[in-house]
Amino acid sequence: MTTDPMQKFGKEGMDMAMASFGAWSKNAQAIATELADYSRKSFEASAAALEKLTSAKTIDKAMEVQNEYLRSSYQDFVAQSTKLTELYSELAKEAYKPFEGILKQAGSMK
């Protein structure tokens, strides 16, 4: 039994779409987990800073606590942004991979 070229093309297209969807799904889950972890850690750090702030005996100590919190929050945010950028980049690369062959073929047909 021979396979119709259109059936083969349709099957290959479906296989590529499913592989791409799998990459999106896996990476989206990793991104969601990362965001949830960051949110939890950020909330915990905020609560700890507030506790330290309310127990500060002097204005100088309160300012020190606030400055420490702001510095660490900024550093955490920058680190998290970098990590998310890498995850989104990986998502794009993996989702594109199944289509590389067909896009190269289309480009060489010019």
Buried (B, 14 or more C-beta within 10 A) or exposed (E): EEEEEEEEEEEEEEEBEEBBEEBBEBBBEEBEEBEEEBEEEBEEBEEEBEEBBEEBEEEEEBEBBBEEBEEEBEEBEEEBEEEBEEBEEBBEEBBEEBBEEEEEEEEEEE
